[in-house]
Amino acid sequence: MRGKEFMAQNLSEVLLSEEQIKQRVHELGEQISKDYEGKDVILVCILKGACIFFSDLARAMTIHMQMDFMGISSYGNAQKTSGIVRITRDMDLSITDKHVIIAEDIMDSGLTLTHLTKLLSSRNPASLRICCLLDKPERRECEITPDYCGFIVPNKFVVGYGLDYCGEYRNLPYVGVLKKEVYSEK
């Protein structure tokens, strides 16, 4: 049986507890709500990794908003993006003259989000900001930083709370560091 206990055995450490994440997401929701009070907001989920963060963040926000989804694929192995970005699902809503907040699970190299912000900026939003749960500035290859950040994390392979390895571990309620032997085997 391969349940949460099995997944937990493949972690070297729990980096962020369920309670730490819950508290920080609540704080982010409060701050964004304060910053965008009275504005036309579209919260955009970057699938699939941000889906859990996006849902919790949206519930923590007290402002009127619309929600939409984008799917983005970066070719390459599971540990590093190649920087080649493909839109697998585009938004349904027009973002012209709207305040757009991108909800993303993690910012590491910055290549995918740089590409995405250029694309969305061309659609003439009133503003465009990034809210990510995790930021790995050590891995940054572009001049981009999140406008809202949950946690700065070290350059380790993290999973849980939406982040995956080969489609697994997303449903862990916390963020953990995957043991190197797990992702070296595949």
N, C-alpha and C positions, 0 to 999 in steps of 0.2 A: 504494500500500500504506500502510495506516494502523496501523503498529505502535508500539512504545514509543518509537522514535526520533521519530516524528511527534508523539506526545504530548509528549515532552520539548521539542520545538521551540516548543510553545505555553506554555511556562513561562518566567517572567521570572527565577526563581531556584529552587534547591533549598533549602528551609528546614530540613529534617531529613533526614539521610542514613539509608540502610538500617541502617547499623551503629549510629548513635545511637538509632534506634527500638528495635532489637533489644536493646541494652543497657538502655534505660530500661524496656521491657516486662518484662525479666527481673527488674529491681529491684522493679517493682510487684508481680510475682508472688511474690517472696520476702517483701515486706512484708505483703501480704494473707495469705499462708500463715501467717506469724508471728502476725498479729492474730486469725486465725480458727481456730487449731489446736484440734481437738476439738469444733468446733461444726458444726451442720447448716447447710451453705451451699448456696445456689442462685445460680449465676452466670447472669445474664440478658443475652442479646445483643439489642441494639436494631438491628433490620434496617433497611436493608441495610448502611449505612455502617460499623457496628462489627464486621462479620463477620470481617475479617482480624485486627483488634486482639483481639477476643474469643478467636479460635482460638489466637493466640500467647500471650495472657495465661493461658488455661486450661492450656496446656502448661507454662507457667512456674510454675504453682501446684503445690504439693506436698501439699495437703490433699485429703481426700475431699470431693467435691462432686457436685451435680447441675447440669445445664445446661438452660436453656430459652431460648425466643426470643419476642420481641414485635416486631410491625411497627407503626410509627407514621407517620402522614402529617400534615405541616403544610402547609396550603394556602398558595399564594402563588407568587411567582416563584422561580427557582433560587438567588437570592442572598439572600433574606430571608424568614424565616418570618412568617406572618400572625398566628400565635398560636392559630389554630383547629386543634385537634388531633383526629385521628381514629385510633382503634385499628384497624389493618388485619389484625392477627393477634394474638390474645391467647395468654397462656401456657397450657400444658397442666397444669403442676404447681400444687398448692396451696402457697402460701407461708406459711400460718398457722404461727406459732411457728418459722419458719426465718429464718436470717440471709441476707438478699438483697443481692447486689451487682449493680448495674446496670452493664454494660459499654457505654459509649457512645463514639463516635468523637470528637465535638467538643461542647463546651458554649459557645454564644455568647450569644444573647439570654436563654437560661434558661427561656423560655416552655414549650417542649415538656417539658423535664425537671421543671419545677414541676408541670405537669399530671400527668405520669406518677407522680411521687412521691406526690402526693395520692391518686391512684387505687390505687397499690400499698399505701400506708399503710392504706387502708380494708380491706385484706385481712388485717390483723393479723400482719405479720411480726414476728419477735423483734427484728430491726433491719433497716434499709434504708440502704444506702450507694451512692454513685455513684463509679465509676472511669471517668474519661475519658482518652483519649489526649491530646487537645488542649483547652486552655481559652483562650477569647478574652474576658477580663474587660472589655475596652473596650466590648463590645457588650451587656453584661448589662442586662436590663430588669427583672429579678426579684431578690429576695434569696435567691440560691441559689449555692452553691459546691460543687465536687466534693470528695469526701472523699479521693480519690486522683487525682492528676493526673500525666500523663506530661510534658507541656510546656505552658508558657504561650506563646502565639503572638500576633503583632500582628494587627490588624484588616485582614487581607488575605484574598483568595479562595484558599483552599488546597484541593488535590486530591492524590490518591494514598493508598496504604495504606488503602483502603476508602472514602475520601472521593471524591465524584464531582462532575461537572458534566454534567447531562443524561444520566446513566447511564454516562458514560465516565470514564476515568482511574483507576478504583478499583484496577486491577491494577498500578499503579506501586509499586515496593517502597520508595519514599521519599515524603516530603511536599514538594510544590512549590507555588509561587505561580503561579496561572494569569494569563497576560497579559490585561490589561483588554480589549483588542480581541477576544479570543476570546469572552468572555461578553457583550460589548456587541453582537456581530453577531446573536445569536439573539433 
